[in-house]
Amino acid sequence: MGRRGKNVGGLGRFLTSLDDLGAALVAKKEMLLNSLELPTTSAHSELEHDKVEDVAQPPPLKKRRTSVLPASDEKYDASALVPRYASEEDVPSHLRKYFAQRYRYFSRYDEGCLLDEEGWYSVTPEAIADQIAERCRCDTVLDAFCGVGGNAIAFTKTCNRVIALDTSPVRLALARHNAIIYGVADRIEFILADYLSFARSYLSRPPKDRGRVVDVVFLSPPWGGPSYLLASPTKEPSKNPLDAETPSSEYSLSNILPIHGAELFRLTRQITRNVAYFLPRNVSLQDVSTLISPSTGGSTGDPDMIPTQRTEVEASSSTPERVEVEEEYLGGKLKALTCYFGGLVQGQEDMFEE
């Protein structure tokens, strides 16, 4: 038992020596850590502060802009209203013919110009719009059916002020969007209005209360959709434009929308004698010639029509009024006719101020 006791004592002495060794290791570890001790929190902060001052920090990330318009005009960005096609593969098959001519419509198309479906087949090609604008050079021009803005943009090149009307809030937004891309939106007054109502309201006021005097009215009313080439357009724009190269018959002014083309003209002539009428290339020239015939004065059958004074004006003129028909070609093909009246006709500029 004694030996056993001694053995236990030896084990006790062995454990004690381990404890001593552990204590020695802990003490040595503490000495090593003390020699490598990092600065206090305060000293560490000062060190980091010095580093911040020495190393330039990157600027905060800016929010990525997705608008194609300048920052000051982002609220007018209409990109969400219609699809914008970048390649032919994205375009519906019935619009590909028109997409292929996108740079003829808007030379700055790639900068973000937008068109709705009707705009693709109704917008005036830019070169033709510029030609019409040159002929309509004046102080204030009224674009009665502005659509997506092709003509309104062109008018800013030759007129001091443009009034652009349309009944569609989407097309009016697209017109403003496109005008901003061309940098001319500040010279266009965009008005959501029906031209007939606008004209009647304008004419119902005494001349002194009408505000801005309109020098020229540009009429480019709906022709009834692409089927106008058949001279029997439907009342709703066609969703399947025809590819006919030549018209099958004459187009009558009675097919103009929203009212008979002759009535539309007579109402307009009460605002100004200077009218540019953009019509299909197959329009009946006989219909056009009757617009300035003495027999066209007076009532038109429209109960809301304001009696015209055109007959009296004509009676006071020593020479008969003439109409000038301009053929609009693009790419060697006849696209449309523009009929000029009043002082816009070459040789009768003296009528402009009457």
Disulfide bonds with the S-S distance in Angstrom:
none
